[in-house]
Amino acid sequence: MTVITNIEDLRMLAKARVPLWHVYGDADDVGPWDENTGVDAERYQKLGGDITLIAKTTHHLFQPLLY
């Protein structure tokens, strides 16, 4: 079985010029920005990829729709 790591996935996507949109919660302390989204976004940009980052002020993407 071939194992593809996250950075290899990013290389393939950047090479194929796939633009990314990433919505993240800036109140997320379980998966903090500087350990997750921030790392991947920086890597993708260094690989030549285009990534759009959209910060939410809540943890859940659809929280405003649920309440």
ChimeraX attribute file (.defattr): number of C-alpha atoms within 10 A of each C-alpha:
attribute: neighborCount
match mode: 1-to-1
recipient: residues
	/A:1	3
	/A:2	4
	/A:3	6
	/A:4	8
	/A:5	9
	/A:6	9
	/A:7	13
	/A:8	11
	/A:9	12
	/A:10	20
	/A:11	18
	/A:12	13
	/A:13	18
	/A:14	21
	/A:15	12
	/A:16	10
	/A:17	12
	/A:18	13
	/A:19	12
	/A:20	15
	/A:21	12
	/A:22	11
	/A:23	14
	/A:24	21
	/A:25	18
	/A:26	15
	/A:27	15
	/A:28	14
	/A:29	9
	/A:30	7
	/A:31	14
	/A:32	14
	/A:33	17
	/A:34	9
	/A:35	9
	/A:36	11
	/A:37	17
	/A:38	13
	/A:39	11
	/A:40	17
	/A:41	21
	/A:42	13
	/A:43	16
	/A:44	21
	/A:45	13
	/A:46	12
	/A:47	16
	/A:48	15
	/A:49	21
	/A:50	17
	/A:51	17
	/A:52	11
	/A:53	14
	/A:54	12
	/A:55	14
	/A:56	16
	/A:57	12
	/A:58	14
	/A:59	16
	/A:60	14
	/A:61	13
	/A:62	10
	/A:63	10
	/A:64	8
	/A:65	6
	/A:66	6
	/A:67	5
